[in-house]
Amino acid sequence: MTDHYNSLGLNSAATLADVKKAFRQNASFWHPDKNATEQAPARFRAVQEAYEVLSDADKRKAYDDNRRRNLLDSPVDTAREIWKNYFNPLL
C-alpha cells in the first residue's frame, strides 16, 4: 500500500491547504520535464495519485480508515513498511 502522506512529505494531520502546497512543490520538483532522474516519472505519478486521494474529502476519509485498519490487521507488514520507507533512506 502506498503511503500518500509520505509521497507528499506530510503527516496525517495535514490540512487541505498543506496538501495543495505540498502537491505543487512536489509536482514541480518531480515533473519529468524538469527532473531528468530515472525515478522522476514514477515519483510524479505517486504525487499525483496522493493529491487525488488526499484533496477529496470522501476519498481521504476512506484512505485514512483503510490505513488505520491495516495498522491493526497486519502489524508486521506495517512495521516492515515503516522501516523501508522511513529508516532505510537514512542508513
Stockholm file with secondary structure:
# STOCKHOLM 1.0

chainA/1-91         MTDHYNSLGLNSAATLADVKKAFRQNASFWHPDKNATEQAPARFRAVQEAYEVLSDADKRKAYDDNRRRNLLDSPVDTAREIWKNYFNPLL
#=GR chainA/1-91 SS CCCHHHHHTCCTTCCHHHHHHHHHHHHHHHCTTTCCSTTHHHHHHHHHHHHHHHTSHHHHHHHHHHHHHHHHHCHHHHHHHHIIIIIGGGC
#=GC SS_cons        CCCHHHHHTCCTTCCHHHHHHHHHHHHHHHCTTTCCSTTHHHHHHHHHHHHHHHTSHHHHHHHHHHHHHHHHHCHHHHHHHHIIIIIGGGC
//
